[in-house]
Amino acid sequence: MIPARIGELASWLKALRRATREKLRDTDERRRFFEAIVDGPAAQRFVDGDAQGARRIAQQRLATTSAAPRAAGDVTLVGAGPGDPELLTLKALRALQDADVILYDRLVAPEVLDLARRDAARICVGKAAGTAGTTQEEINALLVKLANQGKRVVRLKGGDPFVFGRGGEELQALAKAQINFSVVPGITAALGAAAYAGIPLTHRDFAHSVTFVTGHAQGHGEAPGPEPDWRTLAKPGATAVFYMGLARLDHIVEKLLQHGAAATRPTGIIAQGTTANQRVITATLATIREVLSGANVESPGSAHRG
């Protein structure tokens, strides 16, 4: 799979370094120049035997790059998936390898970050439940600041950016600041964790719909949010998935029972979903709290019933 002239190509790229240092003072500009050479027609011409044509393209590219104004930055919201790095999409992987700066959440697996370009700056902007951390307003401001510096920024979020990831709020801030942005969806935690546990969220005989619900009543420093439609969630033939629901498990169980859910309804807790440490605890709605009390399960965990 490696071109026969890969060694000669590497030597040619090495020879280009001196010229680029003289013309392009900015490290990011030099890196983008070489990315364009390697990924574009110049390298292809070289490995096909047209070294003169490759040099001509490189010279033209260098001249236009050095004369052009500083490239505008952009932001890509990337879904990191539920934990297993092999669930990352190819487009997400490419974004990580192109990024100058990565802002990542606490729930992003270290193995996912290991796939990023080695010299990319990494900034943790996550927080554990109930603790102080980077506020959403601070994250929004940092995204805008870095993009305005000409950086290619990846905002890396566990699961999918638009499923309880507050990605919409970040896009609003970027749009207001007139920053170019794009979104790379990821496998959300409910789908990944349930699949690895062998629990279908819908089933022709048992569950005809599925609802994703945030398990938090409020965010850090924020007013309580509205309660979900418990009557709808309690209906038979439906699956309800609660994200980060361990802290409010008593409240969730009581509300479901009050609104008509059967005490015998199958219920499960999935913690550390899709990772090597994934745990699955199953019981009924009436017994899940008792079973969980002796299981020593820590967040992140999702409770669901079907």
N, C-alpha and C positions, 0 to 999 in steps of 0.2 A: 504493500500500500504506500510505501515511502518512495517518492520520485528518485530516479537513479542519480540525478544531479543535485541532490539535497546538500551535499558537502560543498559543492561549488556555489550554490545559492547562499549558504551560510557565510562563506568567505566574501561574497559580493556585498551582502548586508553589512558585514563588519567594516568593509571599506567605505560604505556609505555613512558610517557613524560620524567621521570627522567633518564631512560636509554639512551634515544636519546640525552638529553642535555649533558651527559657525553661523548658520542661517536661522536656526530655531533655538532660542535661548530657553524657552519654557519646556520643562520635562514632559508635561501632558501633551504639548504639541508634537514633540519628537515621537512620543509613543504612538500617537494617532497617525502620524506620517508613516511609521513602519507598519502599523496595522493595515493601512491602506495599501502599502506596497505588497505585503505578504498575502493579504486576502483578495487583492485585485489582479488586474491583467499583467502588471509588471512581473511578479513572481512566476505567473503562468508562462509568460513569454520566455523567461529565463530557463525554466526547466524544460521547455519545448525546444531549446537550442537557439533562440533568438536573443542573445545577450545584448546586442546593440539596441534592439527594440526595447528591451527591458530598461536599459540605461536611459533611453530617451524619455520613456514614460516617467521614470523616477525623477529626472531633471525637471520635467514640466510640473510634476506634482510638487516638488520642493520649491520651485519658483512661485507657484500660485499659493502655497501654504504660507510662505514667509511674507508674502505681500498682503495676505488676507487679514482682516481684523480677527481678534481673538474669538475662537469658536464659542457659541452660546452653550451654556450648560443645559442639562435636562434631568428629569427625575423619572425613574421607572419603579412603580409599585410591583413588587414581586411576591407571589405566594410561595412560601417555603415548604408547604405541605405539613402534614401532622407530626413528622418526626423522622421517619425513615428517609435518609438522603436519596435513596434510589427512587423515591416517589417525586422528586423534583422534575419538572418538565425540561425538555431540551432548550426551550426559549428562556426559561429561568436560569439555566446553567450558563447560557451565552451572556445574559445580562450580568451575572456575577463575575464572569471573566472579563467583561468590558468595563466594569465600574471603577471609578477613581475613589469613591467613598461609599461605604455601606453602613446604613443606619439599621440596626437590627433589634428585634424584641427579645425578651428573656426566654421565650418559649422556642426560639429557633435553635435547632440542634447544632452542637459544635461541628458535627460531621458535615453539615450543610455549609457552614462558613469555611470549612477547609477546602471547599471546591472553588472558592473565589480566587481571583488573581492574587498572587503572593504579596504584591506591594500595595494593594488597595487598603486605604485607611478604614478601620472598623470602629464604629461608635455604637455602644450599647445604649439604647434609649428606652429599654423596658423597665418594668417594675413588678415586684411580687404583690399579690393582692393584699391590701391593707397597709402598704408601706409607701413612703414618699419616693418619688422618682421623677423622671422627666415628664412634664405636663404635655398635653396634646398641643397647647399653644406654643410651647418651646420647641417641640418637634417640627411643627409647621414652619416656624421662623427659621429653624436650622436648615430645613430643606430648601427654602427660598434663598437663604444666604449662600449655601454651597453651590446651588445652581447658578446664581448670579456671579459666582467666581469662575464660571466656565467648567465646573466639575460635572462629570457623569455620575449621578447619584442613584443608588439603588436603595429603596426603602423596603427592607426585607421583613416580612410578617409571617408568623406561623399560620398554617392553614391557607385560607384564601383571604386576600386583602379586603374583600367586600362582604365577608361573613363575620360579623362581630369584630372586624379588624380596624374600624374607623378609617378605612381607606377613603371613603367618600368625603370625610371632613378634610383630609389632606389634599385631595384633588380640588376641593373648593378653594383652599388657600393658594394652591399653585395656579389655578385658573385666574384668581384675583390678581396675583403677582405677574401674570402673563409668562409663566414658566412652561416650557414644553414638557409634556408628560405622556406616559403610556402605562398600561397595566398588563401584567402577566398573571393570569389566574393560577391558583394552586388547588390541590386536593384539600378540601376542608376537613377538619378533624372528625366530624361526625361520620363522613363517608369512609375515611381511612381507618379509624379505630374500629368501627363496626365491621368492616370487611376483614380486618385482621383477626377479629374475634369470631368470625363466622356467623354474624348476626345480620340477616337482611333487614334493612329498614322498611322495606315494603315486601309484601308477600301476598300472592293472589288469594290465599285462604284466610289470612289473618290481619293484614294491615294494608289498607288501600290508600293511605296518605301518610306523609311525614312532615313534622313541624320542627324547626330549629328555634330554640328559645335560649336567651341569655340567662344564666343562673344568678347573675348579680342583680341586686335590687338597685344598686347605684354604683357609680364610679368613684374613684378616690377624690374626695373634696367636692363632690357634686350632689345635687339634690336627688332624692329617690325618684326613680323612673316609674312609669305606669306598670301596673300589674298585667300579666298576659291574660288572654281569654281562657280561664281555667275550665269553663264548661266545655269549650271546644276541645281542649287538650285531654279532657277526661273521657271523651266519647270512645266507645269500643270501635275496633277496626282501624285504629290510628296509632301512629308511633310519635312520641314526643321525645326530642333530644334536648337535654339541658346542658349547655356549655358552662363549664366551671361552676357546677352546681353543688359541690360538696358542702360548702359553708352554709348553704341554705336548704340542705336536704330535708330537715324537719318541716320547714315551711312548705316545700314543694310537695312532699307526701301528704301533709294535712290538707292542703288546698285541693289536690286531686281527689282525695277521698271525700271531702266535703261537696265536691261538684259531681259526684256520681261515678267515679272510677271504681271498678271492682277491687276489693282487697286482695283478690287472687291474681290480679294482673301481673304478668311477668315483668320483672324489673332488673336492670343491670347497672353496674358501675364499671366504667372502663377508665383506667388510669395509665398515664405514660403511653398513650396509644401509638401503635406501629413501631415502637422502639423495642429493644431487647428486653426492657424491663416492663413491658405491658402486662397489666393485671386485669382480669375480668372477674367480677363478683356478681353472681346472679341470685335472685331471690324473688319474692313477691312484693307487691307494693306495701303490704302490711308488715312484712318481716325484714325488709331491706335494711332498716336502721339497726336492728339487732344484729344482723349478720355482719354489717359493716363495722360495728363497734369493736369487734375483735379481730379485724382484718389489717389494721395499721396501714391504711391507705392515705397517701398524701396527694395534694393537688400537683399538677393539673389532672382533673378527673371529670368525666361526663356521665351524668345519669340519664338513662333513657328507659322507656317502657314501650312495649308494642303489643 
